[in-house]
């Protein structure tokens, strides 16, 4: 057992040193992204709340909102999102880069939201996923972060084994489960590394293993195979097509009413605008916080008759697809709502401290090793006369 512990330690140490800086970057940026959706939503809509002028005032037809947005932006929108909150503005997207907020009662274009906040989170996301790389360099950066995610998974599992006390007694348990004050540098780093690692290991395991699934196709396919399913065929990359330059879809209000009735407790409904007159209408209906796949469903309506051609809630997914969807949002904790995000954020902050203290401990170990080697070389380089003189001085 002692030999196994030593082998695991000497695997744990170099992996931590090699991957430590990248893990530290991913953890720090992960903490900054913990409440991205809530912060962005607050920054976007804090001045755009659209309370109805009277209790009985109805929202404008969807077609009118789209037309107003097109007039304000000078291009055709690609998607629209309405929320059940009566004070929330309509969100009308123009591709991935631009979203206009429109008063759903008056049709007034309110603005594009907080560009600085969105730009900040885009930059943080670039560092989290690709270490800030651009263009073709992202492929290399993605390979690095993927490998470091695998290394981090090994560090979490092996670290939990190394943190496990050899002797179960109160003193040993307290040394790895709680902070101790007044310790010098190395002992403090060791105490923090053990204590934070012990408490954060379960949440970090979920966060990191989901990151591996996101990083690698083979890991995503493995999720399906674990439950006995064949992985889905890879999707072909199809560029998004804008809607007609002159026409917008008409008679959408009836279809929107069907979507609302499909899930009575809906909180937001989004629709991608069809790219042709014959294309069906596809609605994404969410009764959760936006990151809870178990509370989302997709509804497809026939464009001509308005009949439901497909309703695909989470419960209709195969077990493999359910597990894969949950893992995607387990990475951010969103699958469990705001509480899950908070736990994930705290655990990710703990991961940053683990990376820092681990590198500090490795540096101290390396510095001490170099000092011992330098001292040993100095002793070996002494002449016999110098050795006798030092021995006589010590004897006196």
PyMOL commands that set and color helices and strands:
alter all, ss='L'
color gray80, all
select helices_A, chain A and resi 2-32+36-45+62-73+115-130+137-163+170-177+185-215+217-226+253-262+293-295+314-316+319-330+334-380+384-395
alter helices_A, ss='H'
color red, helices_A
select strands_A, chain A and resi 79-83+90-94+98-102+109-111+268-272+281-286+296-301+308-313
alter strands_A, ss='S'
color yellow, strands_A
deselect
rebuild
show_as cartoon
